[in-house]
Amino acid sequence: MHIQLDENTKSWIQSKGKPVSVKTMQINSCCAPPIQDLMTYLGKPKDLHNYTEVEIDDVSIFVEKHLLLNEKMTLKLMGIGIFKMITANLC
């Protein structure tokens, strides 16, 4: 898997001093089919055995193992001020 992130995103992650974790989130509802989306958060995952660590220029990214079957993932910094966060998209 190739993980792509721009310099702005990489700098922000490095400034936080923590790794980024990416996992899938299942959203179920009573009236619609389930939706699967990606969720990111700062810090190491608690269940490390389900993740693979990827290092990119001194930035650690923990990715759920089943996501590694995809060809490419893009991490992007979104938001302003204290509301900034990392989003993940599979390509």
Helices and strands as residue ranges (DSSP letters): E 2-5, H 7-16, E 20-27, E 35-42, G 48-50, E 51-56, E 59-64, G 65-69, E 72-78, G 81-83, E 85-90
